[in-house]
Amino acid sequence: MTKALPVLKRESEIGAWAFDADVVIVGFGIAGACAALEAKAAGADVLVLERASAGGGTSALSSGIFYLGGGTPVQQACGVEDDADNMYRYMLTACGVSDPALLRTFCDGNVAHFNWLESQGVPFERSYFKGKHLCPPSKEGLVGTGNEKVWPNRDAARPAARGHRVAREGDNAGSLAMEQLLTRVAEAGTRILCDAHVQSLVRAEDGAICGVSLRHGGAEQMVRARKGVIIAAGGFQMNREMIGEYAPYLLPTAEAIGVPYNDGAGIRLGQSAGGAVEAMDAIHATACFYPPAQLIKGIVVNTQGQRFVSEDSYHGRTAAFIMEQPGRRAYLILDSEIFAYPDLGEFFGYKLIDGFDSIDAMEQGLKLPAGSLSSTIAAYNKHAANGQDPLLHKHADWLKPLDKAPYAAFDISLDQAIYRYHSLGGLKTNAKAQVMGNDGAPIKGLYAAGACASGIVLTPKGYGSGMTLAAASFFGRVAGREAAAHTSE
């Protein structure tokens, strides 16, 4: 078990406040920056507390993809038909959301949120990358990043690309988004205190959260929040104790993605005030075997020689199904017509096991049960020849019989490849970004946004690239507005 929660301080214990503000924000990644901008725009006096020596957080290290839809200007320019209802139906089907009202708020506000991001100087090209890629190295403004075309989602809602990529080449376009947002925060005259490690929340006699205690310059200091505290302190993937509690199978070989301060401190602050958590075992752990996209035409089997996931799934969904297989082991099977080495094979540590002259030889080489792989491939080929996959409903675009010897197998098992992960679960919040208590009621004066909060996706099987940045920026703004408007009545 993880160590004890932080101590919740009482306002009556505080001798003097070193700082005070209307709204105090803990964390200065994208959620904190967006919260600060909205609270400041609403007329609040804002103080941002950042544990590192500068703002940016994991958001500044990201690929810069925002999962946005509903008919954004980029979607319209690229001829992608979408609307808020369509987006809502898809995400309600795919993402495991526990609060439909929260999801509805997000989907209904997407177009306005996109326009706001552009108004802050975050640039997006009106161009469309139509291939399958973990993160396109070019700067096209739209890319498909989820499971919209995967069954049963494609029956629930019209598929639409929603990955909006910041216009910077390379795999670190998130840095440009944060450069712009941090600049806007500074231009607004917001007070920012870096190297400030928040250690406790402070609760008033009426039960509302009214401040925090922090360590800065080697001393404890107290900060009063007249209207509210917003926790925007990131996820918990860098905390090995917490990962050991919620997803211990990842610790031996998988690698966390984030900055050192993604240690769950914000989540634990919220819990100390009675905040509820949800989906803490929802970890997006992935090793992407495409590009090249032709590899999607192969099949993925477990140690019983059976298929278990539609191979056209977004890589995170495929990985989530692999985590449920015996020994978390799986193999990517290809024939000579589609064989290629994964472009990202070195990054993810994929290993070619061998080439085989026949399916029977492969079955023996992989030590699969006698007849299992040959039976699986025979059934797959029979239906693929007719553009069908009655077992897992793989899209016809990715179906072809695997009948061109020789054959090859890549080991994509958890203990062989390098799976990289980040957390999805956290503090339970409502559509107003209020932290919900274990009693089911919102905690007065306490808000959360970003990776420390759960929200629009509670299962790695429904995750799509950009959902983290989109939700963090969107609900960061919501938290800023709501906290600025909060009164003690």
Disulfide bonds with the S-S distance in Angstrom:
none
